[in-house]
Amino acid sequence: MTNLANPYAEQLGDRPAREVIAETPQQLRSLLVELSPDGLELTYGPGKWTARMILCHLADCEICFGFRLRQTLAEEHHVIQPFDQEAWAQQYGNHSLQARAAVEVFGTLRAWNLALIDNLSSESWSKPVRHPERGEMTFRTIVETMGGHDLNHRRQLETIAAGRASRV
């Protein structure tokens, strides 16, 4: 059953979210090398994003997650601003949005977000926040969502890298 507050809870399972989000930048750097330039334009399934588009999406999401984390800490009763990932993804068809740049941006932003996460008080983890589509959650839920989201897209990239992909 899907957890409404964290639609990626199943992906995360029992893994500690902090561990997953810390390892993702290196995992993406390794996958970038493994994919090679040709592999970046492959997809894991018909009608799905290419590897390059997934990497661009991850960079964009890290911007959003960082903002959500900081707004949750800074404001009482913060309401998260959702975004339409498909509308944002329309820009990913532009091949000047390079996978290497997306991975570098992701890694830098993730390091900054981890620095924030690693210096929180224990009370901060239970700070409430509301998502208009997913309902009430906490700061911890956002971090857990980051971890499950990472794993979801890492698995897609691993599928492409393993040669179980199709050309767009």
ZABASE-587763 format. One line per field, with one value per residue (C-alpha): residue number from 1; residue in one letter; y, z, x. Coordinates in pm, whole numbers. Example, Ala and Ser with C-alpha at 12.3 -4.5 7.8 and 13.67 -1.06 7.14 Angstrom:
ZABASE-587763
num [1 / 2]
residu [A / S]
y [-450 / -106]
z [780 / 714]
x [1230 / 1367]
//
This chain:
ZABASE-587763
num [1 / 2 / 3 / 4 / 5 / 6 / 7 / 8 / 9 / 10 / 11 / 12 / 13 / 14 / 15 / 16 / 17 / 18 / 19 / 20 / 21 / 22 / 23 / 24 / 25 / 26 / 27 / 28 / 29 / 30 / 31 / 32 / 33 / 34 / 35 / 36 / 37 / 38 / 39 / 40 / 41 / 42 / 43 / 44 / 45 / 46 / 47 / 48 / 49 / 50 / 51 / 52 / 53 / 54 / 55 / 56 / 57 / 58 / 59 / 60 / 61 / 62 / 63 / 64 / 65 / 66 / 67 / 68 / 69 / 70 / 71 / 72 / 73 / 74 / 75 / 76 / 77 / 78 / 79 / 80 / 81 / 82 / 83 / 84 / 85 / 86 / 87 / 88 / 89 / 90 / 91 / 92 / 93 / 94 / 95 / 96 / 97 / 98 / 99 / 100 / 101 / 102 / 103 / 104 / 105 / 106 / 107 / 108 / 109 / 110 / 111 / 112 / 113 / 114 / 115 / 116 / 117 / 118 / 119 / 120 / 121 / 122 / 123 / 124 / 125 / 126 / 127 / 128 / 129 / 130 / 131 / 132 / 133 / 134 / 135 / 136 / 137 / 138 / 139 / 140 / 141 / 142 / 143 / 144 / 145 / 146 / 147 / 148 / 149 / 150 / 151 / 152 / 153 / 154 / 155 / 156 / 157 / 158 / 159 / 160 / 161 / 162 / 163 / 164 / 165 / 166 / 167 / 168]
residu [M / T / N / L / A / N / P / Y / A / E / Q / L / G / D / R / P / A / R / E / V / I / A / E / T / P / Q / Q / L / R / S / L / L / V / E / L / S / P / D / G / L / E / L / T / Y / G / P / G / K / W / T / A / R / M / I / L / C / H / L / A / D / C / E / I / C / F / G / F / R / L / R / Q / T / L / A / E / E / H / H / V / I / Q / P / F / D / Q / E / A / W / A / Q / Q / Y / G / N / H / S / L / Q / A / R / A / A / V / E / V / F / G / T / L / R / A / W / N / L / A / L / I / D / N / L / S / S / E / S / W / S / K / P / V / R / H / P / E / R / G / E / M / T / F / R / T / I / V / E / T / M / G / G / H / D / L / N / H / R / R / Q / L / E / T / I / A / A / G / R / A / S / R / V]
y [0 / 344 / 589 / 906 / 1142 / 963 / 792 / 651 / 480 / 137 / 213 / 311 / 15 / -27 / 156 / 463 / 767 / 954 / 670 / 657 / 1029 / 1046 / 772 / 891 / 1156 / 899 / 645 / 897 / 980 / 609 / 558 / 857 / 690 / 353 / 494 / 674 / 945 / 703 / 548 / 885 / 897 / 555 / 501 / 222 / 183 / 312 / 665 / 708 / 962 / 902 / 865 / 1226 / 1346 / 1150 / 1313 / 1658 / 1575 / 1474 / 1805 / 1997 / 1795 / 1861 / 2233 / 2172 / 1944 / 2197 / 2470 / 2248 / 2149 / 2510 / 2642 / 2369 / 2470 / 2844 / 2870 / 2753 / 2549 / 2570 / 2449 / 2291 / 2425 / 2128 / 2137 / 1967 / 1745 / 1676 / 2049 / 2095 / 1793 / 1958 / 2148 / 1823 / 1760 / 2039 / 1851 / 2149 / 2039 / 1809 / 1505 / 1583 / 1932 / 1786 / 1536 / 1809 / 2038 / 1751 / 1658 / 2013 / 2077 / 1740 / 1814 / 2145 / 1976 / 1707 / 1976 / 2117 / 1776 / 1672 / 1979 / 1964 / 1938 / 1625 / 1840 / 1961 / 1613 / 1616 / 1970 / 1953 / 2060 / 2019 / 1911 / 2011 / 1675 / 1444 / 1594 / 1634 / 1522 / 1612 / 1724 / 1357 / 1260 / 1498 / 1338 / 990 / 1098 / 1215 / 871 / 677 / 915 / 864 / 486 / 493 / 689 / 508 / 181 / 328 / 442 / 103 / -66 / 154 / 102 / -275 / -272 / -337 / -14 / 115 / 405 / 699]
z [0 / -93 / 187 / 77 / 258 / 106 / -223 / -228 / 113 / -49 / -249 / 70 / 272 / 589 / 459 / 656 / 443 / 553 / 424 / 89 / 26 / 122 / -122 / -419 / -556 / -594 / -735 / -999 / -1088 / -1135 / -1344 / -1560 / -1650 / -1701 / -1928 / -2164 / -2401 / -2613 / -2310 / -2188 / -2466 / -2383 / -2180 / -1943 / -2116 / -2392 / -2327 / -2029 / -1974 / -2105 / -1863 / -1932 / -1859 / -1531 / -1425 / -1510 / -1309 / -1009 / -1019 / -1037 / -752 / -532 / -572 / -466 / -175 / -43 / -52 / 113 / 392 / 467 / 446 / 682 / 937 / 892 / 894 / 1122 / 942 / 610 / 306 / 44 / -309 / -543 / -898 / -1221 / -1301 / -1652 / -1728 / -1594 / -1798 / -2125 / -2102 / -2078 / -2449 / -2502 / -2540 / -2412 / -2067 / -2010 / -1787 / -1643 / -1537 / -1382 / -1179 / -1064 / -961 / -784 / -593 / -481 / -371 / -198 / 0 / 109 / 205 / 399 / 590 / 696 / 784 / 982 / 1205 / 1312 / 1661 / 1732 / 1753 / 1397 / 1258 / 1382 / 1262 / 1082 / 724 / 487 / 125 / -60 / -240 / 22 / 346 / 679 / 713 / 898 / 813 / 850 / 585 / 338 / 400 / 366 / 42 / -86 / -13 / -180 / -477 / -516 / -512 / -761 / -1016 / -945 / -1031 / -1357 / -1443 / -1343 / -1578 / -1864 / -1777 / -1763 / -2125 / -2058 / -2229 / -2551 / -2775 / -2791]
x [0 / 133 / 212 / 34 / 275 / 575 / 494 / 850 / 830 / 818 / 1133 / 1317 / 1193 / 1398 / 1705 / 1806 / 1719 / 2032 / 2251 / 2073 / 2083 / 2450 / 2553 / 2347 / 2588 / 2867 / 2623 / 2515 / 2877 / 2948 / 2634 / 2725 / 3056 / 2890 / 2621 / 2863 / 2734 / 2528 / 2360 / 2242 / 1983 / 1839 / 1525 / 1423 / 1086 / 861 / 742 / 977 / 1252 / 1603 / 1894 / 1994 / 1642 / 1634 / 1961 / 1821 / 1509 / 1719 / 1908 / 1579 / 1432 / 1732 / 1665 / 1305 / 1394 / 1645 / 1383 / 1124 / 1362 / 1455 / 1099 / 982 / 1242 / 1190 / 811 / 536 / 269 / 450 / 256 / 481 / 452 / 405 / 538 / 442 / 740 / 614 / 594 / 948 / 1063 / 961 / 1290 / 1488 / 1443 / 1694 / 2024 / 2220 / 2100 / 2393 / 2396 / 2740 / 2628 / 2312 / 2516 / 2756 / 2469 / 2295 / 2612 / 2682 / 2324 / 2305 / 2622 / 2468 / 2141 / 2327 / 2516 / 2180 / 2034 / 2341 / 2324 / 1961 / 1822 / 1621 / 1305 / 1352 / 1293 / 933 / 854 / 517 / 462 / 171 / 170 / -151 / -170 / -15 / -141 / 36 / 394 / 713 / 1063 / 1163 / 907 / 1072 / 1413 / 1263 / 1095 / 1434 / 1581 / 1301 / 1301 / 1676 / 1640 / 1353 / 1554 / 1881 / 1708 / 1584 / 1937 / 2080 / 1830 / 1950 / 2317 / 2271 / 2159 / 1791 / 1695 / 1550 / 1639 / 1401]
//
